[in-house]
């Protein structure tokens, strides 16, 4: 037999023997070593931030961003709970749950969650981290002055321009006729933003200072104020003369009150009217403010008191009776 054939037969026999031993003898072929176990998951809240979200006339949404830091093996069933508590009453006003699911990898992850609260007061915002229903970490932040958040409907960059030594509202007496004065009221409106402000409306109300009765009210469309510019719209009101007034000026847009201010108007030379001054009682004729007629020209002075026998002191009849009684008493005494 050729040597090559003998070598091939020997190799085949060796292979058959190894296979037979692996099949028949236990442990002849060892299993691969087991992989090392993964380290346990490490999960915590690295940081928490707050910012304002949607704002309406009654509520404000607080957008919370949780920075979730993870290490080690995967973490399953991860949940974040955000809770808003009123700082004054201690009552929970809103709770939101966010399911994160499975977290793995050596990294930091941002998870947004929000709560909606009434647009007033201050709140404590807590975020709780749960893994498989077990709380593993928590973070807390406080927010105050939520009522200062302005809803888009009432957000405006136009303000009444204030001055150091004079009010933002001025008036001139345009005319006086039949005891009624027409006031030309002007104000300064400044757009402190960059964008134009359209659709503005100005309403001026004249209130008698001592009674708070509305003597007249008038309004006008302001139109569009460009960014960084100041407009000086004027409105006329007609009121009874010789009284003190408060001129209440309000800025409106689409049925929403944006700004308001007040200035005094003194048409009575004997009385000074100023904003925030303590009121005192003065003579007031309601007929002067009737919208259907009448006016200051029809004011009636109180009539002078007439002396009668029914008034204080002795009248003529009483004096005569007293004289007769004295004579009778003198005659009886002499008798």
C-alpha positions in Angstrom: 0.0 0.0 0.0 1.3 3.4 -0.8 2.4 5.6 2.1 -0.1 8.4 1.2 -3.0 6.0 1.5 -1.8 4.8 4.9 -1.6 8.3 6.2 -5.1 9.2 5.0 -6.5 6.1 6.6 -4.8 6.8 9.9 -6.1 10.4 9.9 -9.7 9.2 9.2 -9.5 6.6 11.9 -8.3 9.3 14.4 -11.2 11.6 13.5 -13.7 8.7 14.0 -12.2 7.9 17.3 -12.4 11.5 18.6 -16.0 11.8 17.5 -16.9 8.5 19.2 -15.2 9.6 22.4 -17.0 13.0 22.4 -20.3 11.2 22.0 -19.7 8.4 24.5 -17.6 9.9 27.2 -19.2 12.7 29.3 -17.1 15.8 29.8 -14.7 14.9 27.0 -15.4 18.3 25.3 -15.6 21.1 27.9 -18.3 23.8 27.6 -17.2 27.4 27.0 -16.7 29.5 30.2 -19.8 31.5 31.3 -20.0 35.2 30.5 -19.5 37.5 33.6 -22.8 38.9 35.1 -23.7 42.5 34.2 -23.3 45.1 37.0 -26.5 46.3 38.6 -28.2 49.4 37.1 -27.4 52.8 38.6 -30.0 55.4 38.0 -30.5 58.9 39.6 -31.8 62.4 38.9 -28.8 64.5 38.0 -30.7 67.8 37.5 -34.2 69.3 37.1 -35.2 72.5 35.3 -38.4 74.5 35.0 -39.8 76.8 32.4 -43.2 78.3 31.5 -45.3 76.6 29.0 -48.8 77.4 27.8 -50.4 80.2 29.8 -54.1 81.0 29.8 -56.1 83.6 31.8 -56.7 81.0 34.5 -53.9 78.4 34.4 -50.2 78.0 33.7 -48.3 75.0 32.5 -44.9 74.4 34.0 -42.6 72.4 31.7 -40.2 70.3 33.8 -37.1 68.7 32.3 -35.5 65.8 34.2 -31.9 64.9 33.5 -31.7 61.1 34.1 -28.2 59.7 34.7 -27.7 56.0 34.1 -24.9 53.6 34.6 -24.4 49.8 34.9 -26.8 47.3 33.5 -30.2 48.0 31.9 -33.0 49.4 34.1 -36.5 48.2 33.3 -39.9 49.8 34.0 -38.5 53.3 34.7 -41.2 55.9 35.6 -41.0 59.6 36.5 -43.8 61.3 38.5 -44.1 65.1 38.6 -46.2 66.7 41.4 -47.2 70.3 42.0 -48.1 71.3 45.6 -49.5 74.7 46.6 -46.9 76.3 48.9 -49.5 78.1 51.0 -52.1 75.4 51.5 -49.9 72.3 51.0 -52.5 70.8 48.7 -51.5 68.8 45.6 -52.9 70.6 42.6 -51.6 68.4 39.8 -49.8 65.1 39.2 -48.4 63.8 36.0 -46.8 60.3 35.4 -44.3 59.7 32.5 -43.5 56.1 31.5 -39.8 56.0 30.4 -39.5 52.2 30.0 -36.1 50.5 29.6 -33.0 52.6 30.1 -29.5 51.3 29.3 -26.1 52.6 28.3 -23.6 54.8 30.2 -25.3 58.2 29.4 -27.5 61.0 30.5 -31.0 61.3 29.2 -33.5 64.2 29.2 -37.1 63.4 30.0 -39.8 66.2 29.7 -42.8 66.1 32.0 -45.2 69.0 32.8 -47.8 70.0 35.4 -50.6 72.6 35.1 -51.4 74.9 38.0 -53.8 77.8 38.7 -52.2 81.1 37.5 -51.7 82.5 41.1 -49.4 82.1 44.0 -46.4 79.8 44.3 -45.8 76.0 44.1 -43.4 73.3 45.0 -42.6 71.0 42.0 -41.3 67.5 42.9 -40.1 64.8 40.5 -40.0 61.2 41.8 -37.9 58.4 40.0 -39.2 54.9 40.2 -37.6 51.6 38.9 -39.9 48.6 38.9 -42.3 50.4 41.2 -39.6 51.3 43.8 -38.6 54.9 44.4 -34.9 55.4 43.9 -34.5 59.2 43.8 -36.3 62.5 44.0 -35.7 66.2 43.3 -37.6 69.4 44.3 -37.8 73.0 42.9 -40.0 75.9 43.9 -41.6 78.6 41.8 -43.3 81.8 42.9 -45.2 84.7 41.2 -47.0 82.5 38.8 -49.7 85.2 38.4 -47.0 87.4 36.7 -47.1 85.0 33.7 -49.0 86.8 31.0 -51.3 84.8 28.6 -50.8 85.6 24.9 -54.1 87.3 24.7 -53.1 89.9 27.3 -49.4 90.1 26.3 -48.5 93.5 25.0 -45.3 95.6 24.8 -47.4 98.9 24.8 -47.4 100.7 28.2 -48.5 104.1 29.5 -45.5 106.3 29.4 -44.7 107.5 32.9 -43.0 110.7 33.8 -41.2 111.8 37.0 -43.2 114.9 37.8 -46.5 114.6 35.9 -49.0 111.8 35.1 -49.2 109.8 31.9 -52.6 111.4 31.4 -53.2 115.1 30.6 -56.3 117.1 29.8 -57.3 120.5 28.5 -60.6 122.3 28.9 -61.8 122.6 25.4 -65.1 124.4 26.1 -67.6 125.3 28.9 -71.2 125.8 28.0 -74.4 125.7 30.1 -72.5 124.5 33.1 -70.9 121.6 31.3 -67.2 121.3 30.4 -65.7 119.4 27.5 -62.3 117.9 28.4 -59.8 116.9 25.8 -57.9 113.9 27.5 -54.6 112.8 26.0 -52.1 110.1 27.0 -48.8 108.7 26.0 -48.6 105.1 24.8 -45.1 103.7 24.2 -44.4 100.4 22.4 -41.3 99.1 24.1 -41.0 96.1 21.8 -39.6 95.6 18.3 -42.8 94.5 16.6 -45.9 96.7 15.8 -48.9 96.5 18.1 -52.2 96.7 16.1 -55.9 96.7 17.1 -55.6 98.9 20.2 -58.5 100.8 21.7 -58.6 103.5 24.4 -61.5 104.1 26.8 -61.6 107.2 29.0 -64.0 107.2 32.0 -64.6 110.4 34.0 -65.8 109.6 37.6 -66.9 112.3 40.1 -64.2 112.1 42.8 -66.5 112.1 45.9 -69.3 109.9 44.7 -67.6 107.6 42.1 -70.5 108.3 39.7 -69.5 108.0 36.1 -70.1 111.4 34.5 -69.1 110.4 31.0 -67.3 107.7 29.1 -65.8 107.8 25.6 -63.5 105.7 23.5 -61.5 105.7 20.3 -59.4 103.3 18.1 -55.7 103.8 18.6 -54.7 101.7 15.6 -51.2 100.5 15.1 -48.1 101.6 17.1 -44.7 100.7 15.7 -42.0 99.3 17.8 -40.1 101.8 19.8 -42.6 104.6 19.0 -44.9 106.7 21.3 -48.4 107.6 20.3 -50.5 110.4 21.9 -54.2 109.6 21.2 -56.8 112.0 22.7 -60.4 111.4 23.8 -63.1 113.9 24.6 -65.5 113.7 27.6 -68.2 116.2 28.7 -68.9 116.5 32.4 -70.7 119.0 34.7 -68.5 121.9 35.7 -67.3 122.8 39.2 -66.5 119.2 40.4 -63.4 117.1 40.9 -63.0 114.0 38.7 -60.8 110.9 38.3 -59.9 110.2 34.7 -59.6 106.4 34.3 -57.9 105.5 31.1 -57.9 101.9 29.9 -56.1 100.2 27.0 -58.0 97.3 25.4 -57.3 94.8 22.6 -59.8 92.3 21.3 -61.9 92.5 24.5 -58.9 92.0 26.8 -57.8 94.8 29.2 -54.0 95.4 28.7 -53.2 98.4 30.8 -54.9 101.1 32.9 -54.0 104.3 34.7 -55.7 107.2 36.5 -55.2 110.9 36.8 -57.1 113.6 38.7 -59.0 116.4 37.0 -59.9 119.3 39.3 -62.7 121.6 37.9 -63.6 122.8 41.4 -61.4 125.8 42.5 -62.3 125.3 46.2 -61.2 121.6 46.4 -58.1 119.7 45.4 -58.4 116.2 43.9 -55.4 113.9 43.7 -55.0 110.1 43.2 -55.0 108.1 46.5 -56.2 111.0 48.6 -58.5 110.4 51.5 -62.0 111.3 50.6 -64.2 113.7 52.6 -67.9 114.5 52.4 -68.9 117.4 50.2 -72.2 118.6 48.8 -73.3 116.5 45.8 -76.2 117.0 43.4 -77.1 113.7 41.6 -79.2 115.6 39.1 -76.1 117.1 37.6 -75.1 113.7 36.3 -78.4 112.6 34.8 -77.8 111.4 31.2 -81.3 112.3 30.1 -81.1 116.0 30.8 -80.4 118.6 33.4 -76.9 119.8 34.3 -74.9 122.0 36.5 -76.7 125.0 35.3 -79.9 123.7 37.0 -78.3 123.3 40.4 -80.5 124.6 43.1 -79.1 126.3 46.2 -80.9 125.4 49.5 -83.6 127.9 50.5 -83.0 130.2 53.5 -84.8 129.1 56.7 -87.9 131.2 57.5 -88.8 132.2 61.0 -92.2 130.8 62.2 -93.9 130.3 65.5 -93.1 126.6 65.3 -89.3 127.2 65.1 -86.8 127.7 67.8 -87.2 130.7 70.2 -90.4 132.7 71.1 -92.8 133.8 68.3 -95.2 136.8 68.6 -98.2 134.7 69.8 -96.2 133.2 72.6 -94.9 136.6 73.7 -98.6 138.0 73.9 -99.8 135.1 75.9 -96.8 135.5 78.3 -97.6 139.2 78.7 -101.3 138.6 79.6 -100.3 135.9 82.1 -97.9 138.3 83.8 -100.6 141.0 84.2 -103.1 138.5 85.7 -100.4 137.3 88.1 -99.6 140.8 89.2 -103.3 141.7 89.7 -103.9 138.5 91.8 -100.8 139.3 93.9 -102.0 142.9 94.6 -105.5 141.6 95.6 
